[in-house]
Structures are given as structure tokens and as C-alpha cells.
Amino acid sequence: MKTPPLIYGTAWKKERTADLVVQAVMSGFRGIDTACQPKHYNEPAVGEAIARLSSHGIAREDLFIQTKFTPLAGQDPQRIPYDPNAALDVQVAQSFKASQRNLQTHYIDSLVLHSPLFPYSNLKTVWSAMEEIFDSGTARQIGISNYYDLDILKRLHADAKVKPSVVQNRFYSDSGYDTDIRQWCNDQGIIYQSFWSLTANPHILGDKIVVDMALKYGRTPAQIFYRYLSHMNIVPLIGSTSQEHMLQDMEIFEFELSASEIANITELLT
């Protein structure tokens, strides 16, 4: 399945994960983002939700499942899902097998490297291990997350046998909203996924420009901003725990912003 326009994010959902994933999918979401990182994600509960959804007539192949390999620096030392003493490539393989078990699926639609690795040789080792998984057919695409250095992304893209299909980054002012990275992703045909899209941008949601658009279209400021992101070829991760908000998220494709409205919101990001 190709990347859907919206993805449900499961970070920090803990024991509510399975119920919320089922609720999100029943509300219309078809993309689910998780990680093999017990510190912040309950990946087995995502697998439970996928199994439960089959009783609602939603098969595994109807869903886009994205998980991540999280390096040691991002793991809880007490709950590392692979051998911390193993070589990096072995860690990747063990993490992926754990994800397959947790998610109760043979294949993953998207496998993402969760965070930076230094030196570059370590990044290349992990990427090569992810390429092997891709070559086996058990990961349909591979990507990278939390990388804000365009030069490193360009270097990886040039060196990689299997090019990154996705870049997933926090969408906030500290990174300049990744303007250069997003342009490069568009040029390369790479999908840019955003997270913290609402949480990091209350000033945009509360700006008169966005509030006035919300009134004009009879929508919420969050719907206006998510619609803006979709117009900009950005796939947002949405972690709502409210069914009302989930349904509202799916309604953003019922209207379109004008070119001038898109330009006005873009100016708020500068």
C-alpha cells in the first residue's frame, strides 16, 4: 500500500494503544506509525489492533504500517528489544524480527531509522542492514527520521543502493520548518512526514489568518493547518486521542485552500 495522506501516530499511547488504533482506523485512517522502542511505543498493542481490525473487515493489506529501528541511545536500558552488545547490522535485523512478531505481520510497508547515528560509517552500516531487509521483500520502503542536516541526507542518498523513500521530522520553527529539506525531498520524490505539527505551532493555529480561514470554511484551525500541510505535500502524523478530532482530521479533504491562502500560511512559517 502506498503512503496515505494522513498517518496515525502511536507514540506515548501506552495501554490505550490498541483501542486508539482501532478507533483511528474505524474513523478513516489507513496509515499507522509505531517503533520497536518500548520506551515510547507499545508496538505489540498495535499488532493487537491490526488483528482486531480484521473482524471489522479491514485486512492487513488495507493498512500502511510503518515502524522504526531505534538505536541504543534512544532505548530504555532496561527494555532494549535487541542484543545491545551485537553488531549494528545484527541489532537492525533483531529489531525488525521483533517488529514482525509484535505487529503479527510478515511485511512492513515502511521501515524508518529513528534517529541520527554518528560517525557516518555507523549510519551507512545501519542503512545497509535496512537495505538487506528491503531486498528480502519484508520492508516495502525504507526511510530516516529526526535528521535535520541536509548535507548528510544528500550524502546518504548519493551513497545508498536503496534510496530513502521517506524523511520524518519534527515540524517546528527551530529547524526553520525544514524548508530546504522539504524542497529537496520534493525534488527527489521523497515523502516528507511531519510530527508535532500542532503541538509545536500554537502560534500558527491562533493566528488571525488561520482563525479567519477556519471561520470562512466552517472548520477548526487544526483542520485548516492540516489541509495546508497536505497542499504542501507533507504527510502529517496525527496522534489524536479524541474520536471527534479523528473524524475531523479525515474531513480535511472535503475542501481546498486557495493559492493565496496557502501563501499566507507559508508566510507564517518564516
Contacts in CASP RR format, 6 or more apart in sequence:
PFRMAT RR
TARGET T0000
AUTHOR 0000-0000-0000
METHOD contacts of the structure
MODEL  1
MKTPPLIYGTAWKKERTADLVVQAVMSGFRGIDTACQPKHYNEPAVGEAI
ARLSSHGIAREDLFIQTKFTPLAGQDPQRIPYDPNAALDVQVAQSFKASQ
RNLQTHYIDSLVLHSPLFPYSNLKTVWSAMEEIFDSGTARQIGISNYYDL
DILKRLHADAKVKPSVVQNRFYSDSGYDTDIRQWCNDQGIIYQSFWSLTA
NPHILGDKIVVDMALKYGRTPAQIFYRYLSHMNIVPLIGSTSQEHMLQDM
EIFEFELSASEIANITELLT
1 30 0 8 1.000
1 61 0 8 1.000
1 62 0 8 1.000
1 63 0 8 1.000
1 64 0 8 1.000
1 109 0 8 1.000
2 64 0 8 1.000
3 31 0 8 1.000
3 64 0 8 1.000
3 109 0 8 1.000
3 110 0 8 1.000
3 166 0 8 1.000
3 191 0 8 1.000
3 235 0 8 1.000
4 29 0 8 1.000
4 30 0 8 1.000
4 31 0 8 1.000
4 64 0 8 1.000
4 235 0 8 1.000
5 230 0 8 1.000
5 235 0 8 1.000
5 253 0 8 1.000
6 29 0 8 1.000
6 31 0 8 1.000
6 226 0 8 1.000
6 230 0 8 1.000
6 235 0 8 1.000
6 236 0 8 1.000
6 238 0 8 1.000
6 249 0 8 1.000
6 250 0 8 1.000
6 252 0 8 1.000
7 29 0 8 1.000
7 31 0 8 1.000
7 32 0 8 1.000
7 33 0 8 1.000
7 64 0 8 1.000
7 66 0 8 1.000
7 193 0 8 1.000
7 235 0 8 1.000
7 236 0 8 1.000
7 237 0 8 1.000
7 238 0 8 1.000
8 20 0 8 1.000
8 21 0 8 1.000
8 24 0 8 1.000
8 25 0 8 1.000
8 29 0 8 1.000
8 31 0 8 1.000
8 32 0 8 1.000
8 33 0 8 1.000
8 237 0 8 1.000
8 238 0 8 1.000
8 239 0 8 1.000
8 246 0 8 1.000
9 32 0 8 1.000
9 33 0 8 1.000
9 34 0 8 1.000
9 195 0 8 1.000
9 237 0 8 1.000
9 238 0 8 1.000
9 239 0 8 1.000
10 17 0 8 1.000
10 20 0 8 1.000
10 21 0 8 1.000
10 32 0 8 1.000
10 33 0 8 1.000
10 34 0 8 1.000
10 41 0 8 1.000
10 42 0 8 1.000
10 46 0 8 1.000
10 239 0 8 1.000
11 33 0 8 1.000
11 35 0 8 1.000
11 40 0 8 1.000
11 41 0 8 1.000
11 239 0 8 1.000
12 40 0 8 1.000
13 20 0 8 1.000
13 21 0 8 1.000
13 41 0 8 1.000
13 42 0 8 1.000
13 45 0 8 1.000
13 239 0 8 1.000
13 241 0 8 1.000
14 42 0 8 1.000
15 42 0 8 1.000
15 45 0 8 1.000
16 241 0 8 1.000
17 41 0 8 1.000
17 42 0 8 1.000
17 45 0 8 1.000
17 46 0 8 1.000
17 49 0 8 1.000
18 42 0 8 1.000
18 45 0 8 1.000
18 46 0 8 1.000
18 47 0 8 1.000
18 48 0 8 1.000
18 49 0 8 1.000
18 52 0 8 1.000
19 49 0 8 1.000
20 241 0 8 1.000
21 32 0 8 1.000
21 45 0 8 1.000
21 46 0 8 1.000
21 49 0 8 1.000
21 50 0 8 1.000
22 49 0 8 1.000
22 52 0 8 1.000
22 53 0 8 1.000
22 56 0 8 1.000
23 243 0 8 1.000
23 246 0 8 1.000
24 32 0 8 1.000
24 239 0 8 1.000
24 240 0 8 1.000
24 246 0 8 1.000
25 32 0 8 1.000
25 49 0 8 1.000
25 53 0 8 1.000
25 56 0 8 1.000
25 58 0 8 1.000
25 63 0 8 1.000
26 53 0 8 1.000
26 56 0 8 1.000
27 243 0 8 1.000
27 246 0 8 1.000
27 247 0 8 1.000
27 249 0 8 1.000
27 250 0 8 1.000
28 246 0 8 1.000
28 250 0 8 1.000
29 238 0 8 1.000
29 246 0 8 1.000
29 249 0 8 1.000
29 250 0 8 1.000
30 62 0 8 1.000
30 63 0 8 1.000
30 64 0 8 1.000
31 63 0 8 1.000
31 64 0 8 1.000
31 65 0 8 1.000
31 66 0 8 1.000
32 46 0 8 1.000
32 49 0 8 1.000
32 50 0 8 1.000
32 63 0 8 1.000
32 64 0 8 1.000
32 65 0 8 1.000
32 66 0 8 1.000
33 66 0 8 1.000
33 67 0 8 1.000
33 168 0 8 1.000
33 193 0 8 1.000
33 237 0 8 1.000
34 41 0 8 1.000
34 43 0 8 1.000
34 46 0 8 1.000
34 65 0 8 1.000
34 66 0 8 1.000
34 67 0 8 1.000
34 68 0 8 1.000
34 103 0 8 1.000
35 41 0 8 1.000
35 43 0 8 1.000
35 67 0 8 1.000
35 68 0 8 1.000
35 70 0 8 1.000
35 112 0 8 1.000
35 114 0 8 1.000
36 43 0 8 1.000
36 67 0 8 1.000
36 68 0 8 1.000
36 69 0 8 1.000
36 70 0 8 1.000
36 81 0 8 1.000
36 82 0 8 1.000
36 95 0 8 1.000
36 96 0 8 1.000
36 98 0 8 1.000
36 99 0 8 1.000
36 102 0 8 1.000
37 43 0 8 1.000
37 68 0 8 1.000
37 70 0 8 1.000
37 74 0 8 1.000
37 75 0 8 1.000
37 81 0 8 1.000
37 114 0 8 1.000
38 75 0 8 1.000
38 76 0 8 1.000
38 79 0 8 1.000
38 81 0 8 1.000
39 70 0 8 1.000
39 74 0 8 1.000
39 75 0 8 1.000
39 76 0 8 1.000
39 79 0 8 1.000
43 67 0 8 1.000
43 98 0 8 1.000
43 99 0 8 1.000
43 102 0 8 1.000
43 103 0 8 1.000
44 102 0 8 1.000
46 65 0 8 1.000
46 102 0 8 1.000
46 103 0 8 1.000
47 102 0 8 1.000
47 103 0 8 1.000
47 104 0 8 1.000
47 105 0 8 1.000
50 60 0 8 1.000
50 63 0 8 1.000
50 65 0 8 1.000
50 103 0 8 1.000
50 104 0 8 1.000
50 105 0 8 1.000
51 104 0 8 1.000
53 63 0 8 1.000
54 60 0 8 1.000
60 105 0 8 1.000
63 109 0 8 1.000
64 109 0 8 1.000
64 110 0 8 1.000
65 103 0 8 1.000
65 105 0 8 1.000
65 108 0 8 1.000
65 109 0 8 1.000
65 110 0 8 1.000
66 108 0 8 1.000
66 109 0 8 1.000
66 110 0 8 1.000
66 111 0 8 1.000
66 112 0 8 1.000
66 166 0 8 1.000
67 99 0 8 1.000
67 103 0 8 1.000
67 108 0 8 1.000
67 110 0 8 1.000
67 111 0 8 1.000
67 112 0 8 1.000
68 111 0 8 1.000
68 112 0 8 1.000
68 113 0 8 1.000
68 114 0 8 1.000
68 145 0 8 1.000
69 91 0 8 1.000
69 92 0 8 1.000
69 95 0 8 1.000
69 96 0 8 1.000
69 111 0 8 1.000
69 112 0 8 1.000
69 113 0 8 1.000
69 114 0 8 1.000
69 126 0 8 1.000
69 130 0 8 1.000
70 95 0 8 1.000
70 114 0 8 1.000
70 115 0 8 1.000
71 91 0 8 1.000
71 113 0 8 1.000
71 114 0 8 1.000
71 115 0 8 1.000
71 117 0 8 1.000
71 126 0 8 1.000
72 80 0 8 1.000
72 84 0 8 1.000
72 91 0 8 1.000
73 115 0 8 1.000
74 114 0 8 1.000
74 115 0 8 1.000
75 81 0 8 1.000
75 84 0 8 1.000
81 94 0 8 1.000
81 95 0 8 1.000
81 98 0 8 1.000
82 90 0 8 1.000
82 91 0 8 1.000
82 94 0 8 1.000
82 95 0 8 1.000
82 98 0 8 1.000
83 90 0 8 1.000
83 91 0 8 1.000
83 94 0 8 1.000
84 91 0 8 1.000
86 94 0 8 1.000
88 117 0 8 1.000
88 122 0 8 1.000
88 125 0 8 1.000
88 126 0 8 1.000
88 129 0 8 1.000
89 125 0 8 1.000
89 126 0 8 1.000
89 128 0 8 1.000
89 129 0 8 1.000
89 132 0 8 1.000
92 126 0 8 1.000
92 129 0 8 1.000
92 130 0 8 1.000
92 133 0 8 1.000
93 129 0 8 1.000
93 132 0 8 1.000
93 133 0 8 1.000
96 108 0 8 1.000
96 111 0 8 1.000
96 133 0 8 1.000
96 138 0 8 1.000
96 139 0 8 1.000
99 108 0 8 1.000
100 106 0 8 1.000
100 108 0 8 1.000
100 138 0 8 1.000
106 138 0 8 1.000
107 137 0 8 1.000
107 138 0 8 1.000
107 139 0 8 1.000
107 140 0 8 1.000
108 138 0 8 1.000
108 139 0 8 1.000
108 140 0 8 1.000
109 139 0 8 1.000
109 140 0 8 1.000
109 141 0 8 1.000
110 139 0 8 1.000
110 140 0 8 1.000
110 141 0 8 1.000
110 142 0 8 1.000
110 143 0 8 1.000
110 165 0 8 1.000
110 166 0 8 1.000
111 130 0 8 1.000
111 133 0 8 1.000
111 134 0 8 1.000
111 139 0 8 1.000
111 141 0 8 1.000
111 142 0 8 1.000
111 143 0 8 1.000
112 142 0 8 1.000
112 143 0 8 1.000
112 144 0 8 1.000
112 145 0 8 1.000
112 166 0 8 1.000
112 168 0 8 1.000
113 123 0 8 1.000
113 126 0 8 1.000
113 127 0 8 1.000
113 130 0 8 1.000
113 142 0 8 1.000
113 143 0 8 1.000
113 144 0 8 1.000
113 145 0 8 1.000
114 145 0 8 1.000
114 146 0 8 1.000
115 145 0 8 1.000
115 146 0 8 1.000
116 123 0 8 1.000
116 146 0 8 1.000
116 147 0 8 1.000
116 152 0 8 1.000
117 123 0 8 1.000
117 126 0 8 1.000
120 152 0 8 1.000
120 155 0 8 1.000
123 152 0 8 1.000
123 156 0 8 1.000
124 156 0 8 1.000
124 159 0 8 1.000
127 142 0 8 1.000
127 156 0 8 1.000
127 160 0 8 1.000
128 161 0 8 1.000
130 139 0 8 1.000
130 142 0 8 1.000
130 143 0 8 1.000
130 162 0 8 1.000
131 142 0 8 1.000
131 160 0 8 1.000
131 161 0 8 1.000
131 162 0 8 1.000
133 139 0 8 1.000
133 142 0 8 1.000
134 140 0 8 1.000
134 141 0 8 1.000
134 142 0 8 1.000
134 162 0 8 1.000
135 162 0 8 1.000
141 165 0 8 1.000
141 166 0 8 1.000
142 162 0 8 1.000
142 164 0 8 1.000
142 165 0 8 1.000
143 164 0 8 1.000
143 165 0 8 1.000
143 166 0 8 1.000
143 167 0 8 1.000
143 168 0 8 1.000
144 153 0 8 1.000
144 156 0 8 1.000
144 164 0 8 1.000
144 166 0 8 1.000
144 167 0 8 1.000
144 168 0 8 1.000
145 167 0 8 1.000
145 168 0 8 1.000
145 169 0 8 1.000
146 168 0 8 1.000
146 169 0 8 1.000
146 170 0 8 1.000
147 153 0 8 1.000
147 167 0 8 1.000
147 169 0 8 1.000
148 169 0 8 1.000
148 175 0 8 1.000
148 178 0 8 1.000
148 181 0 8 1.000
150 180 0 8 1.000
150 181 0 8 1.000
150 184 0 8 1.000
153 164 0 8 1.000
153 167 0 8 1.000
153 181 0 8 1.000
153 184 0 8 1.000
154 184 0 8 1.000
156 164 0 8 1.000
157 163 0 8 1.000
157 164 0 8 1.000
157 188 0 8 1.000
163 188 0 8 1.000
163 190 0 8 1.000
164 190 0 8 1.000
165 190 0 8 1.000
165 191 0 8 1.000
166 190 0 8 1.000
166 191 0 8 1.000
166 192 0 8 1.000
166 193 0 8 1.000
167 181 0 8 1.000
167 185 0 8 1.000
167 190 0 8 1.000
167 191 0 8 1.000
167 192 0 8 1.000
167 193 0 8 1.000
168 192 0 8 1.000
168 193 0 8 1.000
168 194 0 8 1.000
168 195 0 8 1.000
168 237 0 8 1.000
169 175 0 8 1.000
169 178 0 8 1.000
169 181 0 8 1.000
169 192 0 8 1.000
169 193 0 8 1.000
169 194 0 8 1.000
169 195 0 8 1.000
170 194 0 8 1.000
170 195 0 8 1.000
170 196 0 8 1.000
170 200 0 8 1.000
171 177 0 8 1.000
171 178 0 8 1.000
171 194 0 8 1.000
171 195 0 8 1.000
171 196 0 8 1.000
171 197 0 8 1.000
171 200 0 8 1.000
171 201 0 8 1.000
171 229 0 8 1.000
171 234 0 8 1.000
171 236 0 8 1.000
172 196 0 8 1.000
172 200 0 8 1.000
172 201 0 8 1.000
173 200 0 8 1.000
173 201 0 8 1.000
173 269 0 8 1.000
176 269 0 8 1.000
177 269 0 8 1.000
178 192 0 8 1.000
179 269 0 8 1.000
181 192 0 8 1.000
182 192 0 8 1.000
182 232 0 8 1.000
182 233 0 8 1.000
182 234 0 8 1.000
184 190 0 8 1.000
185 191 0 8 1.000
185 192 0 8 1.000
186 192 0 8 1.000
186 233 0 8 1.000
191 235 0 8 1.000
192 233 0 8 1.000
192 234 0 8 1.000
192 235 0 8 1.000
193 234 0 8 1.000
193 235 0 8 1.000
193 236 0 8 1.000
193 237 0 8 1.000
194 229 0 8 1.000
194 234 0 8 1.000
194 235 0 8 1.000
194 236 0 8 1.000
194 237 0 8 1.000
195 236 0 8 1.000
195 237 0 8 1.000
197 225 0 8 1.000
197 226 0 8 1.000
197 229 0 8 1.000
197 236 0 8 1.000
197 237 0 8 1.000
197 238 0 8 1.000
198 205 0 8 1.000
198 222 0 8 1.000
198 225 0 8 1.000
201 225 0 8 1.000
204 210 0 8 1.000
204 225 0 8 1.000
204 265 0 8 1.000
204 268 0 8 1.000
204 269 0 8 1.000
205 221 0 8 1.000
205 222 0 8 1.000
205 225 0 8 1.000
206 221 0 8 1.000
207 268 0 8 1.000
209 264 0 8 1.000
209 265 0 8 1.000
209 268 0 8 1.000
210 221 0 8 1.000
210 224 0 8 1.000
210 225 0 8 1.000
210 265 0 8 1.000
210 268 0 8 1.000
211 221 0 8 1.000
213 219 0 8 1.000
213 224 0 8 1.000
213 257 0 8 1.000
213 261 0 8 1.000
214 220 0 8 1.000
214 221 0 8 1.000
214 223 0 8 1.000
214 224 0 8 1.000
217 223 0 8 1.000
217 224 0 8 1.000
217 255 0 8 1.000
219 227 0 8 1.000
219 248 0 8 1.000
219 251 0 8 1.000
219 252 0 8 1.000
219 255 0 8 1.000
220 248 0 8 1.000
222 245 0 8 1.000
222 248 0 8 1.000
222 249 0 8 1.000
223 248 0 8 1.000
223 249 0 8 1.000
223 251 0 8 1.000
223 252 0 8 1.000
224 257 0 8 1.000
224 265 0 8 1.000
225 265 0 8 1.000
226 236 0 8 1.000
226 238 0 8 1.000
226 249 0 8 1.000
226 252 0 8 1.000
227 252 0 8 1.000
227 253 0 8 1.000
227 255 0 8 1.000
227 256 0 8 1.000
227 257 0 8 1.000
228 257 0 8 1.000
228 261 0 8 1.000
228 262 0 8 1.000
228 265 0 8 1.000
229 235 0 8 1.000
229 236 0 8 1.000
230 236 0 8 1.000
230 252 0 8 1.000
230 253 0 8 1.000
231 256 0 8 1.000
231 257 0 8 1.000
231 262 0 8 1.000
232 262 0 8 1.000
232 266 0 8 1.000
238 246 0 8 1.000
238 249 0 8 1.000
240 246 0 8 1.000
240 249 0 8 1.000
257 265 0 8 1.000
END
